[in-house]
Every structure is written in structure tokens, then in C-alpha cells.
């Protein structure tokens, strides 16, 4: 129920922001005044507003949504030695990476996992699962934390948000052009738009959206390699490799909601064509890259 509410709230926020932006820009139609020809300028503005709005609203709400969807508890006052050590480790790594101290949280899950999110490098959130703390050695936990701190320091959240926004923009833009073509050329609609425009646009947007997602996933996999290197630099290559090895042997079950799986460190990726739609490379490949890397 909570996840449904979060989904509805996010989409409502996107619509509100988009319609306000379109009103300010004076864009109310993708057709020219004659009601026949497509106004590509207006269409591009509309596509950019809706394409970028969804990504940035999700980014701005990411910490709030992450805490609620995982039911993570932020550590304000450490409860015991482990939480005190966790806070101090994150503090030291954040200082070494040149970013502000992130908020730190723990979420209940038997599967070892961790994630980082947030709209700003100096106001991020790093969270770890109870399973990660109980199954990994401390130097391996430090490596996982270093991986997540590196995501924040590298600006991965904002980078992927920009890429997703640009991809969304072109998906909307191209799907509307195809819808216009089918409506005018195939169904011979003379003025305004008939049902063919809307049906074709929706189908084209779904198809283009699936294809375009592979671009976002490709960038996401590249950022994972970079974060692994960052974790190795902050906690040691042996510890980072050890952490990934333990994840390889211990991944079993989904510890994060599906809409947050891309944020987690323990996603395994694929070796088949399905890899194109994976946010993470295979753990074996990540380990091999670390072994070959020069620090």
C-alpha cells in the first residue's frame, strides 16, 4: 500500500510541475494555428518538460521514497557500538571523498545490500541492510560503504537523472511525430487529431521507451565499475574484491523493492541478452575488473 501511494504521489508531482512549466512557457498545443501541421518547436518544449520533470521530481523525492519503501531507520543517535562504528566509517570516507556527511540508515533484510541516493553530493543518504552488517567482515562493509560513497562523490544520481531525462525527451518527441504521421498519412485526418494519433503515440512511446532504457542501463553499468574502483581506493582493493566475492556467494532473494533495485550494490546483472536491461554488470566481471585495475 505504501509503495502504491508513493508511486501515485510521485506521478502527481510530475504532472503538477510539468503543467506549471508549460503554462509559464505558453505551450498549450503541438499543432500550429492552422490545426493541421505539427509545431516541432512546441513539441520539443513539451517533450523536454515532461521528459525532464519526471526524472528530476523522482530525484528530489529519492531520499524520502527510499526511506519509506525500505522502511529504513536513520541513525541519529547510535544504538550500540556497531552503529557508532558505521557512522564514523561513513564520516571518514565522506571526508576522504570530499563530500558532506551523508545521512546513514539501516533497513531490515537478510540479504546483504546497500544503496546511496539523494539529489545533492553534500546531502545524500547511505543505507545498509542488517544482512550486510551480520554476514560481512568489517573491512568488507567498509568497502561496500566506500562503493556507495563513491557513487555520491561521482555525482552518479544526478548524472543518471540527466541521461534519463534526455532519453525521455526524445522518446516523447519521436513517438508524437510517428503518431502525427500515421494520423495524417494513413488515416487521412485533416484537422486536429483522431484516435489513431493517440493510440500510435502510446504504442511508439512504449517501444521507444524499452529500447531507450538500454542506453540508461549501459551508463549505469559503467558507473558501477567506477564506484567499485572508488570503494577499492577508500577501503583497499582486497576488501572491495572480498565484498563482491561474498555478495556473489550470498545473493539470494530481493532485499530492495524492484523500483529501487538499481540503487543496490548486490544486483548481479546478466550474461545473456537480458544484460542489456540490467543496471549492474555481473559480479564476476566486476571482480575481474578490480583485479586488473591499477590504483
Secondary structure as UniProt FT lines:
FT   HELIX           2..25
FT   TURN            33..34
FT   HELIX           40..60
FT   HELIX           62..70
FT   STRAND          73..74
FT   HELIX           81..97
FT   STRAND          103..107
FT   STRAND          114..117
FT   TURN            121..122
FT   STRAND          125..129
FT   HELIX           130..135
FT   HELIX           138..153
FT   TURN            154..155
FT   HELIX           156..181
FT   HELIX           182..186
FT   HELIX           195..235
FT   HELIX           237..250
FT   HELIX           258..263
FT   HELIX           273..277
FT   HELIX           283..292
//
